[in-house]
């Protein structure tokens, strides 16, 4: 178990070094479509999942990320395991409570269900996602909400959000990864808002923004309409501008460079043979100097 925890710490440290760089890159690429920016968090997830990485002289990560085996921190693996189990249990309880509220939901059409006890529309389900709407919503509002929720389904956001929560549960002890989870969930909602806003008139966007305020609810464990960074989302919808033509090529170049810098480990300055020879030389030199 110590070896497993050591590997978790190594991947966590590597991902932690990435987060500030990804956040800065996210700000620099703010004019790009939000559906592209969500991909930046995929690089962090890849670092948290993949135990090996290629070596590169372009890497911006430190040369040695592996914790020293003798560190007492490795003996804390029971605390780490208990925290991960508690996170997964809490996530399961939240989903269970949400399902209990949906027991009286009535089928409307297709994958759309209506429920009397809901204040916020959302999508639930990974393999067969369903859209749940408050039963008192009028037809015009429902069309705007459905456009948002159907965008979630096309993007498979329920799956990606579930993966993100599992990773957060495993790496719960790293504060920067809580920031990553929050920003990822917000960017997912921004991407869907942007897709809907692109097809609306200015009056339609104002109606959409007002509906977001009406449906505002505490952050849900599933992709929802009125949560996760509401103020930022309102500004994005009301101030929507068509992405510039240079957005895609610039983003692709930035993504390739970011991958080279953050998804690779630092290449050692010298080979292992040279390092071993230098270490032996200095040991012998030290023995001569000490008169042994």
LODREN-21855 format. One line per 2 residues: their letters; for each residue x, y, z of C-alpha. Coordinates in Angstrom, 3 decimals. Each point is the difference from the previous one (the first is absolute). Last residue first. Example, Ala and Ser with C-alpha at 12.3 -4.5 7.8 and 13.67 -1.06 7.14 Angstrom:
2
sa = 13.670:-1.060:7.140 ~ -1.370:-3.440:0.660
//
This chain:
292
xx = 41.044:7.157:4.538 ~ 1.791:3.349:0.132
xx = -3.166:2.161:-0.025 ~ 0.928:1.535:-3.347
xx = 0.639:-3.397:-1.504 ~ -3.363:-1.297:1.207
xx = -1.768:3.086:-1.349 ~ 1.628:-0.459:-3.387
xx = -1.130:-3.625:-0.026 ~ -3.583:1.068:0.703
xx = 0.240:2.792:-2.583 ~ 1.112:-2.436:-2.670
xx = -2.702:-2.558:0.870 ~ -2.739:2.671:-0.336
xx = 1.432:1.210:-3.315 ~ 0.067:-3.537:-1.367
xx = -3.586:-0.626:1.125 ~ -1.200:3.279:-1.538
xx = 1.791:-0.719:-3.279 ~ -1.559:-3.464:-0.187
xx = -3.489:1.358:0.855 ~ 0.214:2.458:-2.885
xx = 0.448:3.707:0.617 ~ -2.369:2.977:-0.048
xx = -2.905:-2.232:0.934 ~ -3.072:0.409:-2.233
xx = -2.821:1.703:1.867 ~ -3.230:-1.960:-0.087
xx = -2.565:0.481:-2.746 ~ -3.671:0.957:0.179
xx = 0.731:3.546:1.184 ~ 2.310:1.681:-2.510
xx = -0.675:-2.090:-3.098 ~ -3.729:-0.062:0.763
xx = -0.012:3.769:0.480 ~ 1.745:0.474:-3.340
xx = -2.525:-2.209:-1.779 ~ -2.928:1.744:1.729
xx = 1.325:3.461:-0.889 ~ 0.366:-0.979:-3.670
xx = -3.539:-1.442:-0.060 ~ -1.390:3.063:1.805
xx = 1.578:2.414:-2.462 ~ -1.335:-2.007:-2.938
xx = -3.543:-0.087:1.498 ~ -0.291:3.623:1.184
xx = 1.333:1.709:-3.142 ~ -3.486:0.325:-1.487
xx = -1.198:2.062:2.970 ~ -2.687:-1.431:2.315
xx = -3.435:1.629:-0.453 ~ -0.693:2.315:2.914
xx = -2.193:-0.658:3.015 ~ -0.185:2.835:2.527
xx = -3.356:-1.006:1.499 ~ 0.916:-3.689:-0.032
xx = 3.555:0.422:1.336 ~ -1.049:2.485:2.685
xx = -2.735:-2.352:1.188 ~ 2.403:-2.943:0.051
xx = 2.501:1.889:2.120 ~ -2.711:0.950:2.482
xx = -1.373:-3.585:0.163 ~ 3.339:-1.673:0.657
xx = -1.234:-3.569:0.426 ~ -3.809:-0.268:0.200
xx = -3.187:0.744:-1.936 ~ -0.202:-2.541:-2.826
xx = 1.416:-3.184:1.456 ~ 2.669:-2.599:-0.751
xx = -0.120:-2.467:2.930 ~ 1.274:0.165:3.594
xx = -1.955:3.255:0.450 ~ 1.286:3.412:0.978
xx = -2.696:1.820:1.944 ~ -2.845:1.383:-2.121
xx = -0.616:2.799:-2.512 ~ -3.025:-0.801:-2.158
xx = -1.407:3.538:0.009 ~ 3.465:1.499:-0.493
xx = 0.671:-2.292:-2.954 ~ -3.397:0.933:-1.447
xx = 0.925:3.676:0.066 ~ 3.169:-0.816:-1.957
xx = -1.979:-1.949:-2.627 ~ -2.493:2.855:-0.392
xx = 2.872:2.453:-0.415 ~ 1.547:-2.362:-2.538
xx = -3.281:-0.175:-1.914 ~ -0.178:3.790:-0.167
xx = 3.546:0.108:-1.391 ~ -1.043:-2.641:-2.583
xx = 0.781:-3.628:0.696 ~ 1.956:-2.681:-1.886
xx = 3.440:0.799:1.385 ~ -1.522:0.283:3.485
xx = -0.790:-3.740:0.060 ~ 3.559:-1.067:-0.847
xx = 1.440:2.590:2.362 ~ -2.175:-1.187:2.870
xx = 1.121:-3.595:-0.613 ~ 3.679:0.998:0.075
xx = -0.547:2.190:3.056 ~ -1.554:-2.944:1.860
xx = 3.015:-2.205:-0.703 ~ 2.317:2.904:0.860
xx = -1.627:0.279:3.440 ~ 0.390:-3.709:0.705
xx = 3.660:0.146:-1.073 ~ 0.672:3.108:2.089
xx = -1.414:-1.660:3.127 ~ 1.885:-3.246:-0.591
xx = 3.266:1.849:-0.675 ~ -0.396:2.037:3.193
xx = -0.499:-3.223:1.974 ~ 3.119:-1.272:-1.770
xx = 1.965:2.954:1.341 ~ -0.806:-1.029:3.588
xx = 1.686:-3.437:-0.289 ~ -1.328:-2.396:2.696
xx = -3.013:-1.147:-2.036 ~ 2.176:-1.719:-2.613
xx = -2.010:-3.231:-0.241 ~ -3.334:1.722:0.590
xx = 0.875:2.760:-2.471 ~ 0.758:-2.687:-2.583
xx = -3.398:-1.602:0.633 ~ -1.672:3.413:-0.280
xx = 1.668:0.733:-3.335 ~ -1.018:-3.389:-1.393
xx = -3.624:0.666:1.001 ~ 0.173:3.444:-1.606
xx = 1.361:-1.511:-3.186 ~ -2.787:-2.573:-0.166
xx = -2.818:2.472:0.692 ~ 1.597:2.420:-2.465
xx = -0.496:-2.345:-2.941 ~ 0.390:2.960:-2.418
xx = -3.224:-0.874:-1.826 ~ -1.751:-0.512:3.345
xx = 1.141:3.342:1.422 ~ -1.125:1.753:-3.206
xx = -3.373:-1.658:0.485 ~ -0.151:1.630:3.422
xx = 0.592:3.499:-1.352 ~ -2.465:-0.302:-2.895
xx = -2.500:-1.560:2.415 ~ 0.233:3.038:2.263
xx = -0.770:2.397:-2.830 ~ -2.934:-2.121:-1.213
xx = -1.319:-0.393:3.553 ~ -0.107:3.772:0.474
xx = -2.229:0.406:-3.052 ~ -2.256:-2.938:0.962
xx = -0.659:1.065:3.595 ~ 1.720:-1.611:2.974
xx = -2.302:-1.275:2.746 ~ 1.147:-3.622:-0.227
xx = 3.608:0.816:0.853 ~ 2.159:-1.741:-2.614
xx = 2.016:-3.221:0.085 ~ 2.039:-0.993:-3.063
xx = 1.010:-3.649:-0.224 ~ 3.388:-1.486:-0.832
xx = 0.124:-3.636:-1.109 ~ 3.598:-1.155:0.493
xx = 1.091:2.778:2.356 ~ -3.169:1.038:1.792
xx = -1.421:3.233:1.301 ~ -0.474:3.296:-1.839
xx = -1.221:3.086:1.816 ~ -2.834:2.504:0.437
xx = 0.087:1.971:3.274 ~ -2.933:0.651:2.355
xx = -1.227:-3.580:0.181 ~ -2.744:-1.428:2.202
xx = -2.797:-0.351:-2.571 ~ 1.976:-2.148:-2.456
xx = -0.184:-0.224:-3.787 ~ 1.984:-2.456:-2.141
xx = 1.588:0.414:-3.426 ~ 1.804:-2.923:-1.692
xx = -2.532:-0.237:-2.829 ~ -3.171:1.709:1.179
xx = -1.612:0.886:3.324 ~ 0.673:-2.780:2.506
xx = -1.098:0.796:3.530 ~ 2.366:0.417:2.944
xx = -1.320:-1.425:3.293 ~ 3.204:-1.864:0.850
xx = 2.110:3.016:-0.927 ~ 0.601:1.288:3.521
xx = 1.331:-3.418:0.997 ~ 2.382:0.157:-2.962
xx = 1.464:3.228:1.363 ~ 0.486:-1.547:3.413
xx = 1.799:-2.974:-1.564 ~ 2.228:2.301:-2.075
xx = 0.941:1.963:3.116 ~ 0.651:-3.215:1.942
xx = 2.259:-1.345:-2.758 ~ 2.045:3.204:-0.003
xx = 0.338:-0.209:3.788 ~ 1.160:-3.623:-0.250
xx = 2.539:0.862:-2.685 ~ 1.383:2.824:2.120
xx = 0.096:-2.160:3.146 ~ 1.826:-2.794:-1.848
xx = 2.594:2.465:-1.283 ~ 0.501:1.431:3.500
xx = 0.368:-3.464:1.525 ~ 2.564:-1.001:-2.627
xx = 2.042:3.158:0.551 ~ -0.084:-0.440:3.774
xx = 1.027:-3.672:-0.359 ~ 2.833:1.116:-2.364
xx = 1.561:2.186:2.697 ~ 3.086:-2.234:0.265
xx = 1.248:1.493:-3.243 ~ 0.301:3.364:1.757
xx = 2.788:-1.455:2.154 ~ 2.424:0.485:-2.887
xx = 2.383:-2.908:-0.433 ~ -1.166:-0.803:-3.514
xx = 0.968:3.503:-1.205 ~ -2.957:1.431:-1.916
xx = 0.239:-0.268:-3.812 ~ -0.180:3.361:-1.787
xx = 3.626:0.289:-1.066 ~ 0.877:2.311:-2.899
xx = -2.519:2.740:0.733 ~ -2.729:0.573:-2.593
xx = 0.339:2.524:-2.835 ~ 0.620:-2.706:-2.600
xx = 1.545:1.224:-3.246 ~ 3.063:-2.285:0.354
xx = -2.392:-2.920:-0.200 ~ -0.425:-3.388:1.637
xx = -3.174:-1.955:-0.664 ~ -2.511:-0.565:2.767
xx = -1.022:-2.872:2.256 ~ -2.709:-0.447:2.650
xx = -2.863:1.320:-2.198 ~ -3.081:0.920:2.013
xx = 0.815:3.243:1.820 ~ 2.088:1.318:-2.885
xx = -2.836:-0.788:-2.417 ~ -2.436:1.862:2.257
xx = 2.225:3.087:-0.105 ~ 0.128:-0.205:-3.786
xx = -3.792:-0.379:-0.128 ~ -0.240:3.288:1.875
xx = 1.285:1.716:-3.131 ~ -2.714:-1.714:-2.041
xx = -2.651:2.097:1.784 ~ 1.573:3.045:-1.660
xx = -1.037:-1.255:-3.433 ~ -3.708:-0.175:0.818
xx = 0.392:3.493:1.446 ~ 0.606:1.453:-3.449
xx = 3.259:1.981:-0.164 ~ 0.023:3.610:1.168
xx = 1.225:-1.051:3.467 ~ 3.133:-1.602:-1.421
xx = 2.372:2.019:2.194 ~ -2.166:-0.679:3.059
xx = -0.015:-3.757:-0.605 ~ 3.747:0.051:-0.579
xx = 0.479:1.590:3.426 ~ -2.236:-2.636:1.629
xx = 1.829:-2.777:-1.870 ~ 3.358:1.290:1.232
xx = -1.213:0.301:3.593 ~ -1.441:-3.563:-0.138
xx = 2.936:-1.818:-1.564 ~ 2.243:-0.120:3.079
xx = -2.877:-1.552:1.935 ~ -0.424:-2.650:-2.693
xx = 3.625:-1.097:0.439 ~ -0.337:0.003:3.794
xx = -3.183:-2.079:-0.198 ~ 1.601:-2.505:-2.366
xx = 2.890:-0.499:2.435 ~ -2.273:-0.105:3.041
xx = -2.175:-2.685:-1.582 ~ 3.112:-2.017:-0.886
xx = 1.223:0.202:3.597 ~ -3.468:-1.029:1.204
xx = 0.165:-3.086:-2.200 ~ 3.516:-0.873:1.236
xx = -1.075:0.466:3.629 ~ -2.965:-2.323:-0.623
//
